[in-house]
Amino acid sequence: MQDEITLVAKPISVAKSLQSVRRRKDRLAEKLLWLNSMVPLFIVVAILAALLIRTLPILTSHSIGELITAQVWAPLKGEFGFYPFIMGTVWVTMLAMLLAVPPCLLTAIYLAEYARPSLIALTKPLIDLLAAIPSVVYGVWGLATIVPWVQGFLAPTLGKWLGFIPLFATHNPTGYSVLAGSIVLAVMVAPFIIAVTYEVMRTVPHGLREASLAVGATRWQTIKYAVIPQTLPGIIAGTVLGVSRALGETMAVLMVVGNVARPPSSIFDPAYPLPALIANNYGEMLSIPLYDSALLSAALILLLIVLFFNITSTLILRRISGR
C-alpha cells in the first residue's frame, strides 16, 4: 500500500515542480518584456535630460518666455530669439500637411476600395520607394524643379489673382519660400500617410461592406458611413506620423526654404525652420558665449513641440476610440 502511494505521489510532485519552473520562467519573461517596453521611455527621458542640462547656461541669463517671443537672432550681440524659427517651422509644416493629407487620403481610399489587384501590385512598391528616397535627393529635386516653378509660375499667377490676400502677397519672390519647402515636404510625408491609411482600411471586415451594400447603400456611402468611422483612429494616427516626420525634416527643407531669420507673412516669403537652424549652425562659431546652449535650446524646443503634438493626438485618438 505504501509503495502504491509513493508511485502516485512522485508524478504529482514532478508535475508541481515543472509547473513552478514554468511560472518562474513566465514571471521572468514578463519582467524582461516590461523592461524592454520601458526602453523608449528611458531614451526620451535621457534625451530631454541631456538637452535640458546643456541649455541651463542660456536659461540662467534669458527667460524661456524671452527666448520664445524675441524676434532678433544676433548671437554676436548675445540676442537669441527663437520666434522666427518657431513660426517658420509651423508655417512649413502646416502648409505641407494641408497639401499632403487630402490627396493622400483619397489615394489610400482608392487603393483600398476601388483599385484592381494588378494596380495595387504596381502602385504599392512605388509608394514604398518614395519613402526610401534620401531627403537630400528630395532637396536637390526641389532646387532643380520646385523653386524655379514657384518663382516663375506660382508666385506670379497666385500673386496676380490673390495678391490682395496677405497670405498670397508677393514681395520679389525668389522661389525659396514656405511654399517650396511645403511642396517638397508634402511629397516626402505622403508615402507614410498613404501606407498607414491603406493598411488600416484593409483591416475592416468585408462583411461590414457587404452588409452596407445589402441594405441599398452605394459604394461611396459604404466607405463614408461604414469604413471610415471604423478606421478613423488609424487614419488620424497616420496623419500624426506624417506631421511628426514633417516637423523634424531637415536637409530637404533647408535646401529650398530660403533660411531667412524672420517670421513669414506669406507663403512666398522665405522661412527658417528650427531643424534648419540647428543643422546650419551647430559646430560653427561655438566660441561665442551661450551659442552652443542656444542651439541646444532650439533642439529642446523642437522636441517639446513634437512631444506636445503627439501626446495631444494620442489623447484625441483615445477619446475617439472610446466613442
N, C-alpha and C positions, 0 to 999 in steps of 0.2 A: 504494500500500500504506500509506504514511504517512497519507494522507488518511482511509483507512478506519479505521485505528487511532484517529485523532483523533475521528472521528464516533462511535465506540463508547465512547471514554473520557469524552466530555462528558456523556452521560446518567448514567454511573456516578458521576462527580464531583458532578453536581447532586443525585442521589439521596442520596449520602453527606452532602452539605451540608444537605439537608432533614431527614435523619434526625438529624443533630447538633442542628439547631434544635429538633426535636421533643423530643429528650432534655433539652435545656436548659429548655424550657418545662415538661416533666414534672417535673424536679427543682425548678423554681421553684414549681410548683403544690403539690408535696409539702411544701416548706418553709412555704408560706403556710397550708396546711391544718394542719400541725403547730403553727404559731404560734396559729392560731385555736382549736385544741383545747386549748391551754395557757391560754387566757384565763380559763376558770372557775377553774383552779388559782391563777392570779395574783390573781384577785379574792378568793378565800378567804384566801390568804396576806396580802393587803393589809388585809382586814378584821381578821384576827387581830392583825396588827402594830399597826394603829391602836388597837384596843381594849386591847392589852397596854401600849402606851405611855401611854394615858390612865389605866390602872389602877395604874401604878407608884407614884403617891403613897400610895395606901392600902396597897399591899403592903409599903412600907417601914416602916409602923407597925403593921400587922396581918399575921400569917402567913396563908397560904391555908387552912391547916387550921383556924385560929381563925375565919376568915370563914365557912367552910362548916359548921362544927359549932356555932357560937354561935347561941343561940335568941332573943336580945334584939335588937330593931331600935329603936334610940333615937338617931337622928342628932344630936339636940341635946346628947346626952351623949357623942357620939363612939363609940357602940356600933353595929356593923353586923354583925348575924348573919343569914346567908342560909338557915339551916337551915329555918325555917318556909316560906320561899318555894320552896325546892327540893322539900320534901315536898308542898307544895300543887300544884306542877307535876306531880310524879309521880302523886299521887292522882288528880287530874282527868284526866290523860292516860291512865293505865292503865285506869281505870273506863270512860272513853269508848271505848277500844278493845275492852274486854270487851263493852260494849253494842253496838258497831257491827260488829265483824268477823263473828260468826256469821250474823246476818241478811243482811249484805252478800254473803257467800259463797253463801248459799242463793239469794239473788236472782239473782246472776250465773249460778249453775248452771242455774236455771230458765230464764232468758232465753236462755242459750246452748244448752241441750239439750232443753227441753220446749216453750217458748213458740212460738206461731204467728207468722209474719212480721208479721201485722197488729198483734198485741200488741206486738211488738218495735218496730215503727214508731211506735207510740203512746207507749211507755214510755221509749225511749232519749232523745228530746228533753226529756222531763220531768226525767230524771236529769241531763242536761246543764244544764238550767235551774237545778236545785238548786245545782250547782257555781258558777253565775254570780251567785247572790244575794249582795249585800254582807253582810259579817259584822255590821254594825250592825243590819241588818234581822233577822238571827237573834237578836241580843241583845234587841231590842225584843220579838220574839215570845217569847223566854224569859221576859222580865219580865212580859208580859201573860198567859202561859199556863203555862209550866213551873213558875215559882216558886210561884204560888198552888196549883197541883196538888200539888207536893211538900209544901207546908205543910199543905194541907187534907186530902189523901188519903194520899199515900205514907208520909209520916212517921208519922201515927197508926196506919195499918194495919200497916206493917212493924215499927214500934216495939212494937205490941201483941203480934204473933206471934213476932218475932225480937229483941225488945229485950234479951233476956238475952245476946245475942252482942254484944261491944263494937263490931263493925263496923256494927251497925244500931241502936246506942243513940241515943236522942233526948234532947237537953237544950234544952228550949224552942226547937224548930226555928222558924226564920223563913221557910224556903223558900230563902233564899240559902245555897247549900250546895255541897259537892262533887258531890252527885248532880245538882243542877240544871245546874251547869256541864258535867258529863259528858254529860247528855242532849243539851244544845244542841250540844256539840262532836261527839257521835256522829252527829247529823244532818248536821253540816257536812262531816265527812270521808267520809260514806257514798258520795256520788257518785263520789269519786276511786277508792275501793276497788272499787266495782261496775264502773265503766268499765274499769279496768285488767284486772280479773279476767275480765270478759266478753270483751274483745278477745283476751286470751291464750288463753282456751278455744276461741275461734273459729279459732285457728291450727292446732289439732290436725286432721290429715287425716281426712276422712270414711272413708277406707279402714281406718283403725285401729278406728273404731267398728264398721264393717261386719264386720271380721274377728272382733271380740269377740262380736258378736251371732250370727255364723255358727256359733260353737262352743257356743252354747246359753246364753250369759250374758244376764242380764236387762239392762234399760236402766240401772238403778241400779248394777249390778255393772260394767257397761261404764264408767260415769262414775267409779266408785270405783277400779277397778283398771287402767283404760286411759287415761282422760282426765286425771284429777287428778295421777297421777305424772308425766305428761308436762309438765304446766303448773305444778307446784309452785313452781319458782323464780319464775315470773311472778306467782303468787298471793302469795308472800312479798314480792315487790317492790312490789305494790300495797298490801299492808298496811304496809310500811315507809313508803311515800309518805303514807299516811294518818296514821301516827304522827308523821312529820316535820311534817306540816301541823298536827296537834293540838298539838305541843309549842310551836309559835310563834304560835298563835292568841291574839289579844289582846282585841279590842273586845267580842266576844260573851261571852266568858268573864268578862271584867272586870265586865260589867253584871249577872251573875246569881250569881257565886260567893261574894259576901259581903265579900271583901277584908279579912279579919281576920288579922293577922300572928302566927299561932300554928299549930303543926303540927296538922292534923286527926287525930282518932282514930276518927271515924265518918263515914259517907257523908252524914250530915245536918249535919255541922259545916261552918262556913264555912272557906274557904281563901283563900290569896293567892298565885297563881302568879307566877313571875318576870316574864313579859311584862306582867302587870297592874301589878306594882310599877314597872317602867320607865315604862309609859305614864302611870300616875297621878302620878308624882313628878318625872319629868325636866322641867327648865325651872322648877321651883319650889324655893325655899329653897337655891339653889345657892351662896348666900353662906356657908353652913355649911361649915367646912373638911372636906375629903375627901368631901363629899356627892356631888359630880359624879363623882368617881373611884369611889365605892361603887356608884352606879347603873350605870356602865360596867363595873364588875366583874360585876354581875348579868348584863349583856348578854354578857360574855365567858363566864361560867359556862353560860348558856343555849346559846350557840353550841357550846361544848365538849361539852355533853350531846348535842346534835343530831349533831355530828360523830362522837362515840363510838358512838352508836346506829347511824348509817348505815354506818360502817366495819365494825362488828361484824356487821351484817346482810349486808353485801357479802361478808365472809369466809364466813359461813354459806351464802350462796347459791352461792358458788364450790364449796364442799365438796359441797353437794347436787348441783350440776350435774355435778361430777366423778364422783360415784357413779352 
